[in-house]
Amino acid sequence: MPIIEVNLAQGRSPEQLRALIHELTLAAHRALDAPLSNVRVLIRELPHSHFAAGDITLAERQTRA
């Protein structure tokens, strides 16, 4: 049973998250020949203060912009 975990900064629409789930499920199905019903997708949305690159959080980037 494939389990796909995704960590994202908050801010995507429900439609975007649904599309991501759909595409990841299909990719696992095609690549692994896994039954669609066996593919699990877990999405964790992180607050901008908990997501950083280059020692700068997304919240700090937004404040500076």
Phi and psi in degrees as GROMACS dihedral restraints (atoms count N, CA, C in turn):
[ dihedral_restraints ]
;  ai    aj    ak    al  type     phi  dphi    fc
    3     4     5     6     1   -68.0    20    10
    4     5     6     7     1   135.0    20    10
    6     7     8     9     1  -122.6    20    10
    7     8     9    10     1   120.1    20    10
    9    10    11    12     1  -109.8    20    10
   10    11    12    13     1   123.4    20    10
   12    13    14    15     1  -112.2    20    10
   13    14    15    16     1   134.1    20    10
   15    16    17    18     1  -129.7    20    10
   16    17    18    19     1   131.3    20    10
   18    19    20    21     1  -110.9    20    10
   19    20    21    22     1   127.0    20    10
   21    22    23    24     1  -134.4    20    10
   22    23    24    25     1   150.7    20    10
   24    25    26    27     1   -70.3    20    10
   25    26    27    28     1   145.6    20    10
   27    28    29    30     1   -60.5    20    10
   28    29    30    31     1   155.4    20    10
   30    31    32    33     1   130.5    20    10
   31    32    33    34     1    -5.9    20    10
   33    34    35    36     1   -83.9    20    10
   34    35    36    37     1   151.4    20    10
   36    37    38    39     1   -76.1    20    10
   37    38    39    40     1   159.0    20    10
   39    40    41    42     1   -55.8    20    10
   40    41    42    43     1   -34.4    20    10
   42    43    44    45     1   -67.3    20    10
   43    44    45    46     1   -39.2    20    10
   45    46    47    48     1   -66.7    20    10
   46    47    48    49     1   -42.3    20    10
   48    49    50    51     1   -64.8    20    10
   49    50    51    52     1   -40.3    20    10
   51    52    53    54     1   -63.1    20    10
   52    53    54    55     1   -41.4    20    10
   54    55    56    57     1   -64.2    20    10
   55    56    57    58     1   -39.0    20    10
   57    58    59    60     1   -63.1    20    10
   58    59    60    61     1   -46.4    20    10
   60    61    62    63     1   -57.2    20    10
   61    62    63    64     1   -46.3    20    10
   63    64    65    66     1   -59.9    20    10
   64    65    66    67     1   -49.7    20    10
   66    67    68    69     1   -66.8    20    10
   67    68    69    70     1   -39.5    20    10
   69    70    71    72     1   -66.0    20    10
   70    71    72    73     1   -40.2    20    10
   72    73    74    75     1   -61.6    20    10
   73    74    75    76     1   -46.9    20    10
   75    76    77    78     1   -63.6    20    10
   76    77    78    79     1   -39.8    20    10
   78    79    80    81     1   -62.3    20    10
   79    80    81    82     1   -44.4    20    10
   81    82    83    84     1   -65.2    20    10
   82    83    84    85     1   -39.4    20    10
   84    85    86    87     1   -60.8    20    10
   85    86    87    88     1   -47.1    20    10
   87    88    89    90     1   -70.0    20    10
   88    89    90    91     1   -45.4    20    10
   90    91    92    93     1   -72.5    20    10
   91    92    93    94     1   -34.6    20    10
   93    94    95    96     1  -111.4    20    10
   94    95    96    97     1    -2.9    20    10
   96    97    98    99     1    56.4    20    10
   97    98    99   100     1    33.0    20    10
   99   100   101   102     1   -82.6    20    10
  100   101   102   103     1   138.7    20    10
  102   103   104   105     1   -59.6    20    10
  103   104   105   106     1   139.5    20    10
  105   106   107   108     1   -53.0    20    10
  106   107   108   109     1   -38.8    20    10
  108   109   110   111     1   -69.3    20    10
  109   110   111   112     1   -12.7    20    10
  111   112   113   114     1   -95.5    20    10
  112   113   114   115     1    -9.1    20    10
  114   115   116   117     1   -84.8    20    10
  115   116   117   118     1   129.4    20    10
  117   118   119   120     1  -114.8    20    10
  118   119   120   121     1   135.8    20    10
  120   121   122   123     1  -125.1    20    10
  121   122   123   124     1   125.0    20    10
  123   124   125   126     1  -116.4    20    10
  124   125   126   127     1   124.9    20    10
  126   127   128   129     1  -115.5    20    10
  127   128   129   130     1   127.3    20    10
  129   130   131   132     1  -113.6    20    10
  130   131   132   133     1   123.2    20    10
  132   133   134   135     1  -100.2    20    10
  133   134   135   136     1   126.2    20    10
  135   136   137   138     1  -103.7    20    10
  136   137   138   139     1   141.0    20    10
  138   139   140   141     1   -61.6    20    10
  139   140   141   142     1   152.1    20    10
  141   142   143   144     1   -61.4    20    10
  142   143   144   145     1   -24.2    20    10
  144   145   146   147     1   -77.2    20    10
  145   146   147   148     1   -10.1    20    10
  147   148   149   150     1  -110.5    20    10
  148   149   150   151     1    13.3    20    10
  150   151   152   153     1  -129.3    20    10
  151   152   153   154     1   116.5    20    10
  153   154   155   156     1  -133.7    20    10
  154   155   156   157     1   153.7    20    10
  156   157   158   159     1  -141.3    20    10
  157   158   159   160     1   133.6    20    10
  159   160   161   162     1    61.6    20    10
  160   161   162   163     1    33.9    20    10
  162   163   164   165     1    65.4    20    10
  163   164   165   166     1    23.2    20    10
  165   166   167   168     1  -130.2    20    10
  166   167   168   169     1   123.1    20    10
  168   169   170   171     1   -75.1    20    10
  169   170   171   172     1   161.1    20    10
  171   172   173   174     1   -62.6    20    10
  172   173   174   175     1   -34.7    20    10
  174   175   176   177     1   -62.3    20    10
  175   176   177   178     1   -42.5    20    10
  177   178   179   180     1   -65.4    20    10
  178   179   180   181     1   -39.3    20    10
  180   181   182   183     1   -62.0    20    10
  181   182   183   184     1   -41.3    20    10
  183   184   185   186     1   -66.3    20    10
  184   185   186   187     1   -38.0    20    10
  186   187   188   189     1   -65.4    20    10
  187   188   189   190     1   -38.6    20    10
  189   190   191   192     1   -74.6    20    10
  190   191   192   193     1   -23.6    20    10
